[in-house]
Structure formats: structure tokens, C-alpha cells
């Protein structure tokens, strides 16, 4: 392993993630928060829910009750006056359903003088859920979508029609109270109705689009699910004010700044990356081969969210697959590629992403790992673990997509 490049990678990751923590973003958005004088209730959902709620409660004079629903191991302590719950992601579980029910109970019977401060971040689609069909079927449909390689917009077009809280329905449940929504974006282009499936935003997608997606991926659906896909979602809401804050562009900007401080010339390739993870890794590896050996330090940055088509039964995530796929192109070069999920978790693993450099391929080969076979089996986690290529950050408290960086050294 190239210890110099690995040290630089770790520094870039730490600096980038620290720059996009939601605390300041929430405080900034709250400057426009002006409740009428009735009760102020807080509901937060998503991977960054605890961090956002903690910042909001610190900034506000009072909160008259609240519910936080976030991913397992993402609650970092008690928040005064707020009940915190952990639940399943990326597939909702019974704790998702139970915690969401607590939030719905909290907002029952409100008046027009009351205000619900709704803090939303990525991951809310699984964490914040009251299904309109049996929970086991919702879990099965979510699993089908994940395995098919459907992108997040396609997934949420389906999921919001199977839910009593998505697609604007949570805001309807709060009425006549006003909803002040602060949204931390994890979707390219920041489409509000798709972030966490838009619980407090009118839905722009249509039944026809949902049915087309179901057909595209050959989803196995019950007659009840098919009937729900054919029911239209709310297209107008008059009780919601929304402030969007944080995005993958800020994450890329922070990564570029960190690279520059370490002497690399940063180049932002895109903040809209949305292809197959292994193709993105191969592409970044190709860029490295073009620029290696020119005597200057270069950092190529790509932010976004790739997808993985499951072809095997291994363990990994999109950032680990991206990194591993770059390893063959880097062989023997003074270069590295790393990719991380800003929330600190990549797929169903304890890793945030993966790191490879010019020594990785030979190290893998020496331990009996074939990159192509490993990618076919979707087992990037165990391969990278064998060569100390996993990036472990723990839960970060934010969620603004992923960032991948190709570092080219001076040699």
C-alpha cells in the first residue's frame, strides 16, 4: 500500500465530511422559521435526522415534543424533549413502521396555530414509513428494486404510492398545522418530491410512470400493490414551507479544497455521477493512466450516486465496487482511487467505502483474489478488507450522496 496516498485520502475524507455536517445548514435554514405562537413540534427522519434535530433544538427557544427516526447506530445521545428511534435501512423494518406511527400520533389533532418543524434527509424512504399494504410485501418490493439496479428516483416513484406518509401525505396528516420543512438533499439535482420520497412535498410523478417502472424491472406485485400504483398522490399542498440545504455539490467543493491544501490540483469531473459503480471505477482508473507520470499532483473528483446490479451473493456497496474496479488500471502507478458514502455506510456493511492504489492489484493477486470474479460476485468488501482497502468512518451524521477521488502522485 502507498502509505503517503492513503494518508492523503484519509485527510481528504475527514475534511470533506466535516464540511458538510448539517449543523450549520440547519441553523442557517432556521433563520426563516417563524412559528405563529401555537405548539412547535419536531419530526426528523433520515440518516442525518439525529444531527439535524440536535442542531435545531439547540438553536430554538423551545420544542413542545418531537420524534426522530434514523438508522441503527445513528443516535448519538438524548435530545431534550425529543424521542429518538432507530430503524431499518435500506429496507424498512418493524421499527421503521413503529417509529413512524409515533410521529403520526404526535401530529394528530393540531390546529392552524401549530407548527411542525420537519427535518428530512436521505434514507427517509426506508426509515419513515407507514405502508398501505403488508409490511413484508413492502420489504419484498424494496428488495426487488434494490437488486434490479433501479435508481433512487425510480425507487421513490414506486415507494411513495405504497405509503401513508410519502408523496405529500405526511403534510396532509399535519394539516391544518403549518409544516416548515428543512431538507438535506441526497439526490442529484435536488428534486424535492424524491428526497426521502417527499413526505411534505406535492408529488410530480404520475401513476403512468410508476406502472412503467414496475414493468421495466418486472416487479412481482400483488393485486393490492398494482391498485395502489394506479392511485394518484397529492398534487397540491398549501400548508408547507420548504428550505433545501446541503448537497453533493458542497461535498465536492469541500473535497476539492482539501485536495488543494495537500498540494493536488483539483479537477471537478462531475457532481452528477449516476452510472454503474464498476464502470465509474474503471473510468476513473483510465483517467489516472492518462495523467500518471507527468510530474504533478492531480486530483479528479466525481460526486453523485452510482448503482450496482447484483450478479452475485457477496458483500459490498457501490463505493467499494467503484474502488475495486479501478484497481487493475492503477497497477504499478503512483496513484489511488477512493470512494465514500457521506453518511458513513456503504451498502449493508460497516464500511463507508473503499480505497485502492498502485499496489492493490498485486496484493489482491497474492492473496488469491481476482478482481473480475470478485465484482461478478459483488464481494468487494471481503477483497478490500484482505488488503486494508476498506474506509471506515462510522456514522457521520450527514447524507449528501457519495464522492469519489482519483489521486495522481508526482512520480
Secondary structure, DSSP 4 states (H G I P E B T S, - for coil): --HHHHHHHHHHHHHHHHHT-HHHHHHHHGGG----SS-EEEEEESTTHHHHHHHHHHHSS--S-EEEEEETT---S-BTTEEEEEE-SSS--HHHHHHHHHHHHHTTT--TT-EEEEEEETTHHHHS--BSS-HHHHHHHHHHHHHHT--HHHHHHHHGGGBSSTTTHHHHHHTTSEEEEEEE--STT--TTTGGG-TTS-----HHHHHHHHHHTT----HHHHHHHTSPPP---SSEEEEEE--HHHHHHHHHHHHHHTT-EEEEEEEEE-SBHHHHHHHHHHHHHHHTTSSS-EEEEEEE--B----SS----HHHHHHHHHHHHHTTSSEEEEEEETTS--SSSS-SEEEEETTHHHHHHHTT--HHHHHHTT-HHHHHHHTT-EE-----S----EEEEEEE---
